[in-house]
Amino acid sequence: MVSLATSTFSRNLCPRPSLPYAVRALGTTLLRLHPKPTSWGPLSSSLKSCSAHFSASNFKFSKSPNETLGSRDDLVVLGIETSCDDTAAAIVRSNGDILSQVVSSQADLLARYGGVAPKMAEGAHMQVIDQVVQDALENANLTERDLSAVAVTIGPGLSLCLRVGVQKARKIAGSHNLPIVGVHHMEAHALVARLIEKDLQFPFMALLISGGHNLLILARDLGHYIQLGTTIDDAIGEAYDKTAKWLGLDMRRSGGPAIEELAREGDAKAVKFSTPMKQHKDCNFSYAGLKTQVRLAIESRNINAEIPISSASSEDRSSRADIAASFQRVAVLHLEERCERAIEWALKIEPSIKHLVVSGGVASNQYVRAQLDQVVKKKSLQLVCPPPSLCTDNGVMVAWTGLEHFCMGRYDPPPPANEPEDYVVCLKILIAYG
């Protein structure tokens, strides 16, 4: 047995507390949701492995676990994503065709508040959710009657935002007698790579990097994942956003693209930031300390974030660029070191692994991709990155993940067609221990 810190989670959609996912309609006026889970399970001291646990009490299995979507290419699923600051919907066919993809960005709100303001984000989702879904249907030349099922993100994410998407999904599913599939946001980031890379079979590794999460997993099968590492405080995307804000950069595209662009002008070794967690020989991540180092470096150089980068003097801009480049180098070096160790561990568990998937919003960063590509080549693996439009939060990943589970018979039955408006869905992401 390999000695390492791992945990497992398994996935299902049944209103039973022993299962990892539950979507339940409650006649209450409150949404109860774990607001921001930071991992898919607690760490354990040694390798544990468990198969996904499922119950047939509320749904049926349509296929055996080893069958794939290839034998059913006539299914069409609508995916809805509202976990954070983008309202997204897409329609995907089970043969891999993306029939439509619509995203409504909250870039102006991000710039105004310097990040995500949950209540404002909820209001923005509510304003556009109907139109986004309608546009997705019209762009695909379909109506709700043509759908096989509706998939929707149920977490992790901001509870105020998640419920907008879930309520819309339940309304459509109930009105048209459609099954509904609750989707784990991070699982969707991992599985969308299987839509793009047809040769990507289980088992594979995945690094999921976004504003709220850092996660290294070994994907052994659909619904069966071993967590190799997670963030113990702040995720890399959060560090990018905060650094961009402190440097007075344009936040309308979020911090990642702004930092990457400015970093091209700077000297990546100008500021001596220390790499996080060098003394910890595991695969976990930490960016809180690096954020502190960046803040102190900015203060020592008297950089005023109130002065936007566009108005900075040439000397000030050069100083900001050096900080951006130095931060990015160390932030990504931390990813490289953890990934290299995780690959070594994973290959001891599953020697047949051939791919490392890198997905999530930060995976859009070209510098991140280039550096991680070097890591996987050293280990004789292939790097798989979805295109940037499928790395950031999107409806395609939700629809595809919904399809994968729907074809395995993992779904909830249609909600009541006459479900009252004041019904609020209780979402829970429950962790199964290996």
Secondary structure, DSSP 8 states (H G I E B T S, - for coil): -----BEEEE----S-TTSSEEEEEESSS-----S---SSS--BSS----------SS----S-TT--GGG----EEEEEE-SSSEEEEEEEETTS-EEEEEEEE-HHHHHHHTS--HHHHHHHHHHHHHHHHHHHHHHTT--GGG-SEEEEEEESS-HHHHHHHHHHHHHHHHHTT--EEEEEHHHHHHHHHHHH-TT--SSEEEEEE-SS-EEEEEEEETTEEEEEEEBSS--HHHHHHHHHHHTT--GGG-HHHHHHHHHTTS-TTSS----TTTT--SS-B--HHHHHHHHHHHHHTT--TTS-GGGS-HHHHHHHHHHHHHHHHHHHHHHHHHHHHHHHHHHHH-TT--EEEEESGGGG-HHHHHHHHHHHHHTT-EEE---HHHHSS-HHHHHHHHHHHHTTT--B----TT--TT-EEEEEE-----
